[in-house]
Amino acid sequence: MKPLLFFLLFTHAVCQDGPATASKTPAVPVPALQAKQTVLFLGDSITWQNLYTTYIEQYFLARRPEKQIRFINRGVRGDTAAEAIARLDRDVIADRPDVILVMLGMNDGGYRGYNRGLLKFYLKNMEKLVGLLRKRTQAIVILVTPTCVDPVDYNTRRYNKMLAAMAGGLAELGENLRVPVIDLFSFFSEKLQEAKDKSPPVRLMLDSVHPGPAGHLVIAHHLLTFLEPRPATPKSIVVNLEPGQTGFKLTLTHRGVHLPRSVLSLAPFQERFNRQLLIVKGVPGRVKLQAGNRELGVFTPEQLSSGVDIFTLADSPWMREAERHHRLLQDRWRWFYCLWDPNQVGPEVLREIGPLGKKAPALAREEARQAYEKAVRRLGELKPSEPATYEIKMALPGE
C-alpha cells in the first residue's frame, strides 16, 4: 500500500472509531546507541519532566558504563515543532550531538478533535525540523510520536483521535524521509488501558497529559528496546556455602536502576534491563539475609538455589544507592535549568530553592551554579562503573 493512501485510510479510521493501538515496527530501523555518543532529547514538557530521560541515562551509567554515553535534556514546557525550530541554535546545534531523539506533538494539535489544518502544519514543521537537523548537524535523527492523553472525558477522547492521526502522519513522514520513527502513541495507549484494568489500577498519569514516574518508565522501556536491543546481562553471582558459614561477601560489578515498582508488570524493565541474580548454594534452611543493619528478606533454600534478583530488594544498600543516583541525576538537570532558562523552572524547584527567587539575579544565578556543580561532583563520586562489595550476614528468622 502506498504511504499516502495508508495515511488517508489511517486518519479516517481514527477520526471515526478512535485510535488504533497496535504498536508498529519502524519502517526505517532505529540504530542502537554506540559508545561515546552524545545523545540529545528534544521535546516538550514530557521531556522537560526529566523522568524517562533519567531512567535511560541511569541505565547506561549503571549497566553499561563502558559505553560512556553522554545525555542532554532539551525539553521545554509547552513546546511545539515550530518553537523547537526557533531554538535549534541554542539548544541543539551548540551541543554537537551524535543522536537526537525528537518527541514533539503533544501541544501541536491544539487539544481539540481532529483538525486537518493543524495536522498538516505539524507535519510541515516536523519535516522542516528534520531538514535543518540534517543540514546543520551530523547527528542521527530519531523521531518519536507523542504519547496519548488520558481519555477521561469527551474532550480528551477527541484529542486522542488527533494525536493518533499525528502519529500516523509522522510514521509516513519518517518513511518518506528515511528517518526512523518510534511509535510511542500506540504502545502507551495500550499500556495506559492495561494499567487501568489492573486490580488495583496502576497510576501512569499525573494529569490528563503528563505521565508520572510509572508512565515515564513505560516510555523509557519502549525507547530502550530500540536504543539498546542487546541489553547488559551480568552473570549470576554464585556463592557456595561451607558447613556452618554465616555470611559471605557480595561484589557487584554492575549497579541497579531506581524504578517505580508498581508498573513492572506492564513494562518489564526489571527483567530486561535491570536484573542481577544471586544464587546461594548449601543453605540448610530458611534464612534471613542482612546487609549491614538492613534486612533484605527471608528466603528458602529453594529460592536461593534457583536465584534471587537482588535488584528488586528496594531496601538494600545497593538499591538505596541507586535511588540516590537517580535523585542526583534529577538534581543536576533541575539546577541546570535554573542556569539555562529560568522560565523553565517548575514550582517544585522554586519550592526547593526558596529564597533564591528573591535575591538579586546575579547572586541567585551564582548559587544555582554552585548547586549544579555540587550535583555534578556528587554524581562523579558515586563511580557506578567501579565494583562495590557488601558484607552479607545470614541468620535464622527471628534472630
C-alpha positions as CSV (number, residue, x, y, z in Angstrom):
1,M,0.0,0.0,0.0
2,K,1.4,3.4,-0.9
3,P,2.3,5.6,2.2
4,L,-0.2,8.4,1.3
5,L,-3.1,6.0,0.8
6,F,-2.2,4.3,4.1
7,F,-2.1,7.7,5.8
8,L,-5.5,8.8,4.5
9,L,-7.1,5.5,5.5
10,F,-5.4,5.7,8.9
11,T,-6.6,9.2,9.7
12,H,-10.2,8.3,8.5
13,A,-10.2,5.3,10.8
14,V,-9.0,7.2,13.9
15,C,-11.5,10.0,13.3
16,Q,-14.4,7.6,13.1
17,D,-13.6,4.9,15.6
18,G,-10.8,6.1,17.9
19,P,-7.1,5.5,17.9
20,A,-5.6,2.3,16.8
21,T,-3.4,0.7,19.4
22,A,-1.3,-1.9,17.6
23,S,2.3,-0.6,18.1
24,K,4.1,-0.6,14.7
25,T,7.6,-1.7,13.8
26,P,9.6,1.3,12.4
27,A,9.8,1.3,8.6
28,V,13.4,2.6,9.0
29,P,15.4,0.6,11.6
30,V,16.3,2.5,14.8
31,P,20.1,2.4,15.3
32,A,21.3,1.2,18.7
33,L,23.3,3.7,20.7
34,Q,27.1,3.4,20.4
35,A,30.0,4.1,22.7
36,K,31.0,7.7,23.4
37,Q,28.0,9.2,21.6
38,T,26.3,12.4,22.8
39,V,22.5,11.8,22.9
40,L,20.2,14.8,23.0
41,F,16.5,14.6,23.9
42,L,14.5,17.4,22.1
43,G,10.9,17.7,23.3
44,D,8.2,19.5,25.3
45,S,7.1,19.3,28.9
46,I,7.0,15.5,28.9
47,T,10.7,15.5,28.2
48,W,11.2,18.5,30.5
49,Q,9.9,16.4,33.4
50,N,13.2,14.6,33.1
51,L,12.0,11.2,34.1
52,Y,12.1,8.9,31.1
53,T,15.3,10.6,30.2
54,T,16.7,9.8,33.7
55,Y,15.7,6.2,33.5
56,I,17.6,5.8,30.2
57,E,20.6,7.7,31.4
58,Q,20.8,5.8,34.7
59,Y,20.6,2.5,32.8
60,F,23.7,3.3,30.7
61,L,25.6,4.7,33.7
62,A,24.8,1.8,35.9
63,R,24.7,-1.1,33.5
64,R,26.8,0.0,30.5
65,P,29.3,2.4,31.9
66,E,31.9,1.2,29.4
67,K,29.9,2.9,26.7
68,Q,30.5,6.4,28.2
69,I,27.4,7.8,26.6
70,R,26.6,11.5,27.4
71,F,23.0,12.6,27.7
72,I,21.5,16.1,27.3
73,N,17.9,17.1,28.1
74,R,16.5,19.9,26.0
75,G,12.8,19.6,26.8
76,V,10.8,22.9,27.1
77,R,7.4,23.2,28.6
78,G,4.6,24.0,26.1
79,D,6.9,23.5,23.1
80,T,5.7,22.8,19.6
81,A,7.6,21.7,16.5
82,A,7.6,25.3,15.2
83,E,9.0,26.6,18.5
84,A,11.7,23.9,18.6
85,I,12.9,25.1,15.2
86,A,13.3,28.6,16.6
87,R,15.6,27.4,19.4
88,L,17.8,25.0,17.5
89,D,20.9,27.2,17.6
90,R,21.0,27.5,21.4
91,D,19.6,24.1,22.4
92,V,20.8,21.6,19.8
93,I,23.5,22.8,17.4
94,A,25.8,24.2,20.1
95,D,26.0,20.8,21.8
96,R,27.1,18.9,18.6
97,P,25.0,15.8,19.4
98,D,25.6,12.4,17.7
99,V,22.0,11.3,18.2
100,I,18.9,13.5,18.5
101,L,15.6,12.0,19.8
102,V,12.7,14.3,18.9
103,M,9.5,13.8,20.8
104,L,7.1,16.7,19.8
105,G,3.4,16.9,19.0
106,M,1.5,16.9,22.3
107,N,1.0,20.7,22.1
108,D,0.8,20.9,18.3
109,G,-2.7,19.5,17.9
110,G,-4.4,22.3,19.9
111,Y,-6.0,20.0,22.4
112,R,-9.1,19.6,20.3
113,G,-10.6,17.0,17.9
114,Y,-9.2,16.0,14.5
115,N,-8.1,19.1,12.5
116,R,-6.6,18.6,9.1
117,G,-5.1,22.1,9.0
118,L,-3.2,21.6,12.3
119,L,-2.1,18.2,11.3
120,K,-0.6,19.5,8.0
121,F,1.1,22.3,9.9
122,Y,2.6,19.9,12.4
123,L,3.9,17.6,9.7
124,K,5.3,20.5,7.7
125,N,7.2,21.8,10.7
126,M,8.5,18.3,11.6
127,E,9.7,17.9,8.0
128,K,11.4,21.3,8.2
129,L,12.9,20.4,11.6
130,V,14.4,17.1,10.2
131,G,15.8,19.0,7.2
132,L,17.5,21.6,9.4
133,L,19.0,19.0,11.8
134,R,20.3,17.1,8.8
135,K,21.8,20.2,7.2
136,R,23.3,21.7,10.3
137,T,24.4,18.6,12.3
138,Q,26.0,15.2,11.6
139,A,23.6,13.6,14.0
140,I,21.3,10.6,13.6
141,V,17.8,11.9,13.9
142,I,15.2,9.6,15.6
143,L,11.5,10.8,15.7
144,V,9.2,9.6,18.5
145,T,5.5,10.0,18.2
146,P,3.7,11.9,21.0
147,T,2.1,9.8,23.8
148,C,-1.7,9.7,24.2
149,V,-3.6,11.7,26.7
150,D,-5.7,10.0,29.4
151,P,-9.1,9.6,27.8
152,V,-11.1,10.6,30.9
153,D,-13.8,12.7,29.2
154,Y,-15.2,13.6,25.8
155,N,-12.5,16.3,25.1
156,T,-9.6,14.0,25.9
157,R,-11.1,11.2,23.8
158,R,-11.4,13.6,20.9
159,Y,-7.8,14.8,21.3
160,N,-6.5,11.2,21.2
161,K,-8.0,10.9,17.7
162,M,-6.0,13.9,16.7
163,L,-2.8,12.5,18.3
164,A,-3.4,9.2,16.6
165,A,-3.6,11.0,13.2
166,M,-0.4,12.9,14.1
167,A,1.4,9.6,15.0
168,G,0.3,8.0,11.7
169,G,1.4,11.1,9.7
170,L,4.7,11.1,11.5
171,A,5.3,7.5,10.6
172,E,4.6,8.2,6.9
173,L,6.8,11.3,7.0
174,G,9.7,9.2,8.5
175,E,9.3,6.6,5.9
176,N,9.4,9.2,3.1
177,L,12.4,11.0,4.6
178,R,14.1,7.7,5.6
179,V,14.2,8.7,9.2
180,P,13.4,6.1,12.0
181,V,10.1,6.7,13.9
182,I,9.3,5.0,17.2
183,D,5.6,4.6,17.6
184,L,5.1,5.6,21.3
185,F,1.5,6.7,20.9
186,S,0.1,3.1,20.2
187,F,2.4,1.5,22.8
188,F,1.5,4.0,25.5
189,S,-2.2,3.8,24.7
190,E,-2.1,0.0,25.2
191,K,-0.2,0.3,28.5
192,L,-2.5,3.0,29.8
193,Q,-5.5,0.8,29.3
194,E,-3.8,-2.2,30.8
195,A,-2.9,-0.1,33.9
196,K,-6.5,0.9,34.4
197,D,-7.6,-2.7,34.1
198,K,-5.3,-3.9,36.9
199,S,-6.7,-4.6,40.3
200,P,-5.9,-2.3,41.9
201,P,-5.3,0.1,39.0
202,V,-1.8,1.3,38.3
203,R,-1.5,5.0,38.0
204,L,0.5,6.0,35.0
205,M,-0.5,9.7,34.7
206,L,0.0,12.8,36.9
207,D,-2.8,14.6,35.0
208,S,-4.5,14.0,31.6
209,V,-1.4,15.0,29.7
210,H,1.7,14.3,31.8
211,P,2.8,10.8,32.8
212,G,4.0,10.2,36.4
213,P,7.1,8.2,37.3
214,A,5.4,4.9,36.4
215,G,4.3,6.3,33.0
216,H,7.7,7.6,32.3
217,L,9.2,4.1,33.0
218,V,6.8,2.7,30.3
219,I,8.2,5.3,27.9
220,A,11.8,4.5,28.8
221,H,11.3,0.8,28.5
222,H,9.8,1.2,25.0
223,L,12.6,3.5,23.8
224,L,15.3,1.3,25.3
225,T,14.1,-1.8,23.4
226,F,15.2,0.1,20.2
227,L,18.2,2.0,21.6
228,E,19.6,-1.0,23.5
229,P,18.4,-4.1,21.6
230,R,21.1,-6.3,23.4
231,P,21.0,-5.2,27.0
232,A,23.7,-5.8,29.5
233,T,23.1,-9.2,31.1
234,P,25.5,-9.6,34.1
235,K,26.4,-13.2,35.0
236,S,24.7,-14.6,38.0
237,I,26.6,-14.3,41.3
238,V,27.1,-17.7,42.7
239,V,28.0,-18.4,46.4
240,N,28.8,-21.9,47.6
241,L,28.5,-22.0,51.4
242,E,30.7,-24.2,53.6
243,P,29.0,-26.0,56.5
244,G,28.4,-23.6,59.4
245,Q,29.1,-20.5,57.3
246,T,27.1,-17.5,58.4
247,G,27.9,-14.9,55.9
248,F,29.6,-14.0,52.6
249,K,30.9,-11.1,50.6
250,L,28.8,-9.8,47.7
251,T,30.7,-8.0,44.9
252,L,28.6,-6.1,42.3
253,T,30.3,-5.2,39.0
254,H,27.1,-3.7,37.7
255,R,24.7,-1.3,39.6
256,G,21.0,-1.1,39.6
257,V,18.5,1.4,38.3
258,H,15.9,3.0,40.6
259,L,12.4,2.1,39.4
260,P,8.8,2.6,40.4
261,R,7.9,-1.0,41.2
262,S,4.1,-0.7,40.7
263,V,4.5,-0.7,36.9
264,L,6.9,-3.5,36.3
265,S,4.1,-6.0,35.4
266,L,3.3,-3.6,32.5
267,A,6.8,-2.7,31.4
268,P,9.3,-5.5,32.2
269,F,12.2,-3.1,32.6
270,Q,13.4,-5.0,35.6
271,E,13.6,-8.4,33.8
272,R,15.1,-7.0,30.6
273,F,17.3,-4.1,31.7
274,N,17.9,-4.3,35.5
275,R,18.3,-7.9,36.6
276,Q,21.1,-9.3,38.8
277,L,20.6,-12.9,40.1
278,L,22.2,-14.0,43.4
279,I,22.5,-17.8,43.7
280,V,23.4,-19.2,47.1
281,K,24.0,-23.0,47.4
282,G,24.3,-25.0,50.6
283,V,21.7,-23.1,52.7
284,P,20.5,-25.5,55.4
285,G,17.0,-24.0,55.8
286,R,15.1,-20.7,55.8
287,V,17.4,-17.8,56.5
288,K,17.3,-14.1,56.9
289,L,19.8,-12.1,54.9
290,Q,21.2,-8.8,56.1
291,A,23.5,-6.2,54.6
292,G,24.8,-4.0,57.4
293,N,21.8,-3.1,59.5
294,R,19.3,-3.6,56.7
295,E,17.2,-6.8,56.4
296,L,17.0,-8.0,52.8
297,G,14.3,-10.6,53.5
298,V,13.7,-14.2,54.5
299,F,14.4,-16.8,51.8
300,T,14.1,-20.6,51.5
301,P,16.9,-22.8,50.2
302,E,14.9,-23.3,47.0
303,Q,14.6,-19.6,46.4
304,L,18.3,-19.0,47.0
305,S,19.5,-22.0,44.9
306,S,17.3,-21.0,41.9
307,G,18.4,-17.3,42.2
308,V,17.0,-14.1,43.8
309,D,17.0,-10.9,41.7
310,I,18.8,-8.7,44.3
311,F,18.0,-5.5,42.3
312,T,14.4,-6.0,43.4
313,L,15.3,-5.6,47.1
314,A,14.4,-1.9,47.4
315,D,15.7,-1.5,51.0
316,S,19.2,-3.0,50.2
317,P,22.2,-0.6,50.4
318,W,22.8,-1.0,46.7
319,M,19.3,-0.1,45.7
320,R,19.4,2.8,48.2
321,E,22.5,4.0,46.3
322,A,20.6,3.6,43.0
323,E,17.8,5.8,44.4
324,R,20.4,8.4,45.4
325,H,22.0,8.2,41.9
326,H,18.5,8.8,40.4
327,R,17.9,11.8,42.6
328,L,21.3,13.3,41.7
329,L,20.6,12.9,38.0
330,Q,17.4,14.8,38.6
331,D,19.0,17.5,40.7
332,R,21.7,18.1,38.1
333,W,19.2,18.9,35.4
334,R,16.9,20.9,37.7
335,W,19.7,23.2,38.7
336,F,20.9,23.3,35.1
337,Y,17.5,24.6,34.1
338,C,18.0,27.4,36.6
339,L,21.1,28.5,34.7
340,W,20.0,27.6,31.2
341,D,16.4,29.0,31.1
342,P,14.9,30.3,34.4
343,N,11.5,30.4,32.7
344,Q,11.5,26.6,32.6
345,V,11.9,26.1,36.3
346,G,8.9,24.4,37.8
347,P,7.2,25.1,41.1
348,E,8.9,22.1,42.7
349,V,12.3,23.6,42.0
350,L,11.1,27.0,43.2
351,R,10.0,25.5,46.5
352,E,13.4,23.8,46.9
353,I,15.5,26.9,46.1
354,G,13.2,29.0,48.2
355,P,14.9,32.4,48.9
356,L,16.9,32.3,45.7
357,G,14.0,33.7,43.7
358,K,14.0,36.8,45.9
359,K,17.7,37.5,45.6
360,A,19.4,39.7,43.1
361,P,19.6,37.8,39.7
362,A,23.4,37.7,39.7
363,L,23.5,36.2,43.3
364,A,20.7,33.7,42.5
365,R,22.5,32.6,39.4
366,E,25.8,32.1,41.3
367,E,24.1,30.0,44.0
368,A,22.3,27.9,41.3
369,R,25.6,27.4,39.5
370,Q,27.2,26.2,42.8
371,A,24.3,23.8,43.4
372,Y,24.6,22.5,39.8
373,E,28.3,21.9,40.2
374,K,27.7,20.2,43.6
375,A,25.3,17.8,42.0
376,V,27.7,17.0,39.2
377,R,30.5,16.5,41.7
378,R,28.4,14.1,43.8
379,L,27.5,12.2,40.7
380,G,31.2,11.7,39.9
381,E,31.8,10.5,43.5
382,L,29.3,7.6,43.1
383,K,31.5,5.9,40.5
384,P,28.9,3.3,39.3
385,S,31.5,1.8,36.9
386,E,33.6,0.5,39.9
387,P,32.8,-2.8,41.7
388,A,31.2,-2.5,45.1
389,T,31.5,-5.1,47.9
390,Y,29.0,-5.7,50.7
391,E,29.1,-8.0,53.7
392,I,26.0,-10.3,53.8
393,K,25.1,-11.9,57.1
394,M,22.7,-14.9,57.4
395,A,20.6,-15.7,60.5
396,L,17.6,-17.8,61.4
397,P,14.3,-15.9,61.0
398,G,13.5,-14.1,64.3
399,E,17.1,-13.8,65.4
